[in-house]
Amino acid sequence: GSRTGDVNAAGDGTIREGMLVVTGVDLLSARSDQNRREHHTDEFEYDELIIRRGQPFHVVLHFSRPYESSDHVALELLIGNNPEVGKGTHVIIPVGKGSSGG
């Protein structure tokens, strides 16, 4: 069967059999996790993601099936109520083999 989502490789919101689907995202945001330690925010009492501007951070994506080199994955980051590419508040980052990201 198919389920609906916001956006995917099909372009119409339909998740097709065999399609790579994100099933979970771990921001490594707990006080003892990597991002908080590396950004020196692990002493803050909150368990939300707290990172410092301009420093790299890590995200773990869980997929519906194993990632293959032929898969195309991009992260879409939206910041604020009215994100715009020109303002740098709507960013699409290709990830995986052959991309400049990690």
C-alpha positions in Angstrom: 0.0 0.0 0.0 0.9 3.6 0.0 1.0 6.3 2.6 1.0 10.1 2.1 3.8 12.4 3.2 4.8 16.0 2.6 7.4 15.7 -0.1 9.4 12.8 -1.6 11.1 11.6 -4.7 7.8 10.7 -6.4 7.0 14.5 -6.3 3.4 13.9 -5.5 3.5 13.0 -1.8 3.0 9.3 -2.4 5.4 6.8 -0.8 5.9 4.0 -3.2 7.2 0.5 -2.4 10.9 0.3 -2.1 11.3 4.1 -1.7 13.8 5.3 0.9 11.7 6.8 3.7 13.0 8.5 6.9 11.4 6.7 9.8 13.3 8.6 12.6 15.6 11.4 13.3 18.0 11.5 16.3 19.4 15.0 16.9 21.8 13.7 19.6 20.4 16.4 21.8 20.4 14.8 25.3 22.8 16.4 27.7 25.2 13.4 27.4 25.0 13.2 23.6 27.8 14.1 21.1 26.3 17.4 19.9 25.9 18.8 23.4 29.4 17.7 24.5 31.1 19.1 21.4 29.3 22.4 21.6 29.9 22.8 25.3 26.2 23.0 26.1 26.0 19.8 28.1 25.8 21.6 31.4 22.6 23.4 30.4 19.6 21.7 32.1 17.5 21.3 29.0 17.2 18.2 26.8 16.6 20.1 23.6 19.2 20.5 20.9 21.5 23.3 21.9 24.3 24.0 19.5 26.6 27.0 18.7 26.3 28.9 15.5 29.0 28.1 12.9 30.0 24.8 14.3 29.3 21.4 12.7 26.7 19.1 14.4 25.6 15.5 13.9 22.2 14.0 13.0 21.4 10.3 12.7 18.7 9.4 10.2 16.8 6.1 10.4 15.5 4.8 7.1 12.8 2.3 6.1 15.5 0.2 4.4 19.3 0.2 4.0 20.7 3.2 2.2 22.1 2.5 -1.2 24.6 4.6 -3.2 21.9 5.2 -5.9 19.6 6.8 -3.3 19.2 10.6 -3.4 18.8 12.2 0.0 18.5 15.9 0.9 17.9 17.7 4.1 15.5 20.6 4.0 16.0 23.1 6.8 13.2 25.6 7.5 13.8 28.3 10.1 11.1 30.7 11.4 7.5 31.4 10.4 8.2 32.5 6.8 11.4 30.8 5.6 13.0 32.1 2.4 16.0 30.9 0.4 17.2 34.4 -0.1 17.3 35.0 3.6 19.1 31.8 4.3 16.2 30.5 6.4 15.2 27.8 3.8 18.1 25.6 2.9 18.2 22.3 1.0 21.4 20.3 1.6 22.1 17.2 -0.5 23.8 14.4 1.6 25.5 11.1 0.9 28.1 9.9 -1.5 29.1 12.6 -4.0 27.9 15.5 -2.0 30.0 18.0 -0.1 28.2 17.3 3.2 28.9 14.6 5.7 
